Amino acid sequence: MPAPYLSRRDVLRAAAVIAAGSALPSWFTAGAADPNPVSTGPLSPNDRPGILLVGCGGMGTHDLSLAAKFGDVVGLCDVDAARLEKTSQLYPKARRFADFREAVRTAGTDVVINATPDHWHTLVNLAALKAGCDIYSEKPLTLTLDEGRRLVHAVRSAKRILQTGSQQRSDRRFRLACELVRNGRIGRLQHVITSLPSGRQGGPFVSAPVPAGLDWDRWQGQTPALDYVPERCHGSFRYWWDYSEGTLTDWGAHHNDIALWGMGLEHSGPVTAQAVPLLAPIPGGFSFPSLYRVEYTYANGVTHTCQTVVTEGPGGNVLTEPILPGELPNGVKFLGTQGWIFVSRLKIEASDPGILQEPLTKRKVILPVSDNHMQNFFDCVRSRKDPVAPVEIGHRSVSVCHLGAISLRLGRTLRWDPVRERFPTDAEANGWVSRAQRAPYDYAHVA
Ligand SMILES: NC(=O)c1ccc[n+]([C@@H]2O[C@H](COP(=O)([O-])OP(=O)(O)OC[C@H]3O[C@@H](n4cnc5c(N)ncnc54)[C@H](O)[C@@H]3O)[C@@H](O)[C@H]2O)c1
C-alpha cells in the first residue's frame, strides 16, 4: 500500500503523474481553516502601524507595496540617495534617512521592513529590536550562523515579532506538500532534493568611480573595504562570498526551508554536510561558485541533496524546458518508501495522483495556515502570536545553507551538532560560525 489513508486508489490510478499547479485538490482548499488563527479582524484606520523600509531596492519596494495595505509608510532609508529619491516619489509623505539607526528610533515607526543586502540584515534587525519595532526581514535571514543565534536571542528577549521573508511558507502548494509528507502520505521519507537556480559566472570585473550619492563605505558595512566595483553592489551582491553565499542562500533559504518543514526538522538541522563546486569561479569575477552540489544527512537517517539546475539562470522563477537528462527543475522533491512529491512555485505533482487527491482524513500534523505572508505578519503584529516564519525557523533554514557554504570553503565533509550549533572537534569549521566584522560596522554599531 503506497500511503496511509488512501481508499479510492484504483479510480485515481489512471495517470502516473498529475500536475496540480492551477488546481489544488478541493479537499485541501476547502479544509484550509487555520487550527490556530491569528487574525483579529480587519484593521481599522486607527491601528495602522507606521512602516519604515530599510533598503529601497527591488525587493524592498515590492515588500513595501504589499505592507502599505496594512499600515502607513512613515520612513524610507537607503545609503544610495538615488534609490531613496526614486522610492520617495512613491511615498512622498515618508521621511527619508541615510542611517537606519536614526530611522528606527523616529517616533511613529512601529514596523521595519528590512530589505538590505544579506550582510546588513542582522545589524538592521538588532537596531530595530532595540528601538522596539516589529520586523519583516528578508531572507536569507543572516550572513553567518552566529548572527542567527544572536538574533533569535534578541527577538525573544525583546518580545518582538519577526517574520522571515520566506514567502513559500504562505504558498498553499508548499504547505500541501509538507503536510502530506509529514503525515506519511509517501510512506517513510528517505530523501529530499532541493533544486536551485545556478548562480552567475562572470568577470573579471574592474573598479569604477563610486556613483554620486552612494555611500559605498556604509554599503559595504561589516565586509572588507574594497574599491567600488558595480557588479559587487546592487542586485548582484548575492554572487559574492563577502556579502552572501550565492544561490545557495538566495534560493536555498527558500527551498531548504521547505525541506526542513517537510522533514519536521525546522528547529534542528543536518548532522553532516558535504559540498562540491561544479564550476570554478573566474578569478576577479563573481566569487561564489555558480554551480555546486551539497549532500546532507540528518540524525533520523533522511538524506538531502541541494543542487543547482544547470539549465536555469539565477532569476529562477521561470522554468526552462527541456531540462538536462536527470536534472530536476527548480523546486523541492520529497522521496519516500511509497512515492514522491515534487513542489515548486509553478506546480505540485506526485508519483501517483492519489497522493495529492485523496483527502488527509487523519492528520497527525496540521501545519499553520497562511495564504498571505505579509498579512500574516501584520496579523501577528496585532495578536502578538508567532508568524508562520518566525526567527528560529528563518535561522535554522539559512543554517542549512551556511553549513553547505562552509563545506564548500573548506573542501571537505563537516559534522554538525544541531543541538549545540557547533562543529564537534573541528576548530577550523567553528572559525566560520562567525566572520570578522569591519569596524565601525560591528555589533557595537547598534549596541
Ligand atoms: N523573498 C524573496 O523572494 C526575495 C526576492 C528577492 C530578494 N530578496 C532579498 O531581499 C534583499 C534585498 O535584495 P534586492 O535584490 O532588493 O537587493 P538590492 O541591491 O536591489 O537592494 C538593496 C538596497 O539596500 C540598500 N542598502 C545597503 N546597505 C544599506 C544600509 N546599511 N542601510 C540602508 N540601505 C542599505 C542598497 O543601497 C540597495 O538600495 C536580499 O537579502 C535578498 O535576498 C528576497
The ligand as an SDF file (V2000), in Angstrom:
LIG
                    3D

 44 48  0  0  0  0  0  0  0  0999 V2000
   11.7610   36.8470   -0.5520 N   0  0  0  0  0  0  0  0  0  0  0  0
   12.2040   36.8220   -1.7990 C   0  0  0  0  0  0  0  0  0  0  0  0
   11.7320   36.0570   -2.6420 O   0  0  0  0  0  0  0  0  0  0  0  0
   13.3090   37.7540   -2.2070 C   0  0  0  0  0  0  0  0  0  0  0  0
   13.4810   38.0980   -3.5490 C   0  0  0  0  0  0  0  0  0  0  0  0
   14.4990   38.9980   -3.8860 C   0  0  0  0  0  0  0  0  0  0  0  0
   15.3380   39.4870   -2.8950 C   0  0  0  0  0  0  0  0  0  0  0  0
   15.1670   39.0910   -1.6000 N   0  0  0  0  0  0  0  0  0  0  0  0
   16.0920   39.5750   -0.5520 C   0  0  0  0  0  0  0  0  0  0  0  0
   15.9230   40.9750   -0.3660 O   0  0  0  0  0  0  0  0  0  0  0  0
   17.1660   41.5670   -0.0280 C   0  0  0  0  0  0  0  0  0  0  0  0
   17.4170   42.7270   -0.9870 C   0  0  0  0  0  0  0  0  0  0  0  0
   17.5350   42.2240   -2.2950 O   0  0  0  0  0  0  0  0  0  0  0  0
   17.4370   43.1870   -3.5680 P   0  0  0  0  0  0  0  0  0  0  0  0
   17.5020   42.3220   -4.7530 O   0  0  0  0  0  0  0  0  0  0  0  0
   16.2860   44.1080   -3.4130 O   0  0  0  0  0  0  0  0  0  0  0  0
   18.8260   43.9980   -3.4180 O   0  0  0  0  0  0  0  0  0  0  0  0
   19.1820   45.4510   -3.9420 P   0  0  0  0  0  0  0  0  0  0  0  0
   20.6580   45.5260   -4.0110 O   0  0  0  0  0  0  0  0  0  0  0  0
   18.4010   45.7560   -5.1650 O   0  0  0  0  0  0  0  0  0  0  0  0
   18.6270   46.4120   -2.7830 O   0  0  0  0  0  0  0  0  0  0  0  0
   19.2300   46.5490   -1.5270 C   0  0  0  0  0  0  0  0  0  0  0  0
   19.1580   48.0130   -1.1290 C   0  0  0  0  0  0  0  0  0  0  0  0
   19.6550   48.1450    0.2130 O   0  0  0  0  0  0  0  0  0  0  0  0
   20.4340   49.3430    0.2630 C   0  0  0  0  0  0  0  0  0  0  0  0
   21.3490   49.2940    1.4040 N   0  0  0  0  0  0  0  0  0  0  0  0
   22.5570   48.6900    1.5020 C   0  0  0  0  0  0  0  0  0  0  0  0
   23.0680   48.8780    2.7300 N   0  0  0  0  0  0  0  0  0  0  0  0
   22.1760   49.6240    3.4150 C   0  0  0  0  0  0  0  0  0  0  0  0
   22.1450   50.1700    4.7280 C   0  0  0  0  0  0  0  0  0  0  0  0
   23.1390   49.9590    5.5980 N   0  0  0  0  0  0  0  0  0  0  0  0
   21.0790   50.9250    5.0910 N   0  0  0  0  0  0  0  0  0  0  0  0
   20.0630   51.1520    4.2300 C   0  0  0  0  0  0  0  0  0  0  0  0
   20.0380   50.6690    2.9540 N   0  0  0  0  0  0  0  0  0  0  0  0
   21.0820   49.9080    2.5730 C   0  0  0  0  0  0  0  0  0  0  0  0
   21.1370   49.3850   -1.0850 C   0  0  0  0  0  0  0  0  0  0  0  0
   21.6440   50.6550   -1.3790 O   0  0  0  0  0  0  0  0  0  0  0  0
   20.0120   48.9260   -2.0090 C   0  0  0  0  0  0  0  0  0  0  0  0
   19.2280   50.0190   -2.4550 O   0  0  0  0  0  0  0  0  0  0  0  0
   18.2260   40.4730   -0.1570 C   0  0  0  0  0  0  0  0  0  0  0  0
   18.5660   39.9890    1.1150 O   0  0  0  0  0  0  0  0  0  0  0  0
   17.5380   39.3880   -0.9500 C   0  0  0  0  0  0  0  0  0  0  0  0
   17.9740   38.0870   -0.6410 O   0  0  0  0  0  0  0  0  0  0  0  0
   14.1630   38.2600   -1.2410 C   0  0  0  0  0  0  0  0  0  0  0  0
  1  2  1  0
  2  3  2  0
  2  4  1  0
  4  5  1  0
  4 44  2  0
  5  6  2  0
  6  7  1  0
  7  8  2  0
  8  9  1  0
  8 44  1  0
  9 10  1  0
  9 42  1  0
 10 11  1  0
 11 12  1  0
 11 40  1  0
 12 13  1  0
 13 14  1  0
 14 15  2  0
 14 16  1  0
 14 17  1  0
 17 18  1  0
 18 19  2  0
 18 20  1  0
 18 21  1  0
 21 22  1  0
 22 23  1  0
 23 24  1  0
 23 38  1  0
 24 25  1  0
 25 26  1  0
 25 36  1  0
 26 27  1  0
 26 35  1  0
 27 28  2  0
 28 29  1  0
 29 30  1  0
 29 35  2  0
 30 31  1  0
 30 32  2  0
 32 33  1  0
 33 34  2  0
 34 35  1  0
 36 37  1  0
 36 38  1  0
 38 39  1  0
 40 41  1  0
 40 42  1  0
 42 43  1  0
M  CHG  2   8   1  16  -1
M  END
$$$$
